[in-house]
């Protein structure tokens, strides 16, 4: 028998009262990545994946669910990968989010493809979406030697 004593992860009380305030969709539209990390869970690094029309359909449906169930700006679209900054239609996704104003963006990246254009567009998106954008940059150590063991030499900036 498993003891449930002192388990913080057990939900107690009315589940409706404890429902998530924001809905969170994690979307990995491509395996494509500019790195080959030792710990990567992707089956390949090919850029095969969803085209923009497929991604837009999912984002449109997600926006409708969020609006209906939680209201505007109460959803999160979390882009992962592969490497989301390698998506050829990344800026189309950002434009969609700016137009819809339903979901904030969370993006998990290795950071190596971040450039002036990306940071400028992310800043614009963040301003449009009530300062709700989150950019997560993966680091695997505090020094180049440690980080490089998993991500390859020369990828620690």
N, C-alpha and C positions, 0 to 999 in steps of 0.2 A: 504494500500500500504506500502511495506517495503522499507525504505530508504536504498540506497546503498552508501550513503555518508560516507567517512572515514572508509570504510571496507577494511582492509588490505588483507583479504583472497580472494578477487575478483581478478581473473587473467585478466590483461589488456595487450593488445598487441598480437603478434603472438604466438599462443600456441606451435608451433614447437620450437621457440626460448626459451620457458620456460619449455621445457620437462625435465624430471628428467635426471640427468647425469648418475645415477645408477639405475638399476632396483632392486626392493626389494621384495623378496618372503618371506612371513611369513608361517612357517610350524610347525604345532603342531601334531607330529606323535603319541602321546599317551596321555591319561588322567592320566597315572600313576604318582603318586607323593608320597613323603614320609611325606607330611604334609596335614592337613585338615584345611585350613584357612577359617575364617568366611566369607570373601568377595570373595571367589573363584567362578569363573564363569563356571568351569567344571561341567558337569552333574554327574560325578562319579570320583572316584580315582582309578579305576581298571587300570591295565596295558595293557588292551586290546587296540589295535590300529594297526597301520601299521607295517608290518614286514620290515626287511631291504631291501628286493628286491623291495617292493613298493616304499619305500623312495628313493632308488637308481634310480629307473625309473624316479621319479619326478625330482631328482637332475640332472640327465642326460638330460632330456628335458629342464629343466631350464637353464643349462649350454649352451645348443645349442642356445636357444633364446637369452641369453646374448651375446654370441659370435657373432651371426648374427646381432643383433640390436645395440649393444653398444661396443663390443670388449672385449677382456680379461680383467679381474679384474674390470669390470664395472657392477657387480651384487652383491647383498647381499643375502645370505641365512640366515634367521633369525629363529633360533630354539626357540620355546616356548613349553609350555606344557599344562598340567601336568608339570613335572620336567624333563627337558632335560638331566640332569646329571644322571637320573635313567634309561635312555635308554640303553638296553644291547648292542646295536650296535653303541653307540656314537663315539667310536674310529674309526669305519669303516667310518662314516660320515666325520670325520676329515681327514682320509687317502684319501678319495675321493676328498675332497677339495684341498688337497696338490697335488694330481696327476693332477687334471683338471686345476688348477690355473686360474679359470674363475671368481669365486665369493669369496668375503670375508665372514667371519662368524660373525654373531651377535647372541648372546645367552642370553636369559633371564632366570635367575635361582634364587632360593631362597638361594643358596649358601651353604646350610648345607651339601651337598654331595661332595663339593670340597675337593680334597685331593692332595697329592704330585704328583700322576700320572696324574691327570687331569691338574694341573697347568703346569707340564712339557710338556704335549702334546699340550696344548694351546700355550705355548711359542714357541714350534717347529712350529706349524701351523702359528703363527703370523710372525715368521721369514721367512717362505716359501712364505707367501702371502703379502709381502711388508708392514708389520706392520699395517695391516688393521683389525685385529680381535678386536671385541668389546664384553666384558662380562658385562652384566647388572645384578647387584645383587639387589633384591627387599628388601628394608627396609621400615618399616612402623612406624618408630619413632626413636628418638635419644637415647632412654633408653630402657632397657629390659622390664620394666613394660608396656610401651606404645606399643612397638613392639609385645609383648606377648599377648596383648588384641586381636589382629587379627590373629597372627600366632601360638599362643600357647606358654606357658611358656618354657623358656630355649632355645629358638631358636635365641636369639640375641647374636652375637659373636663379 
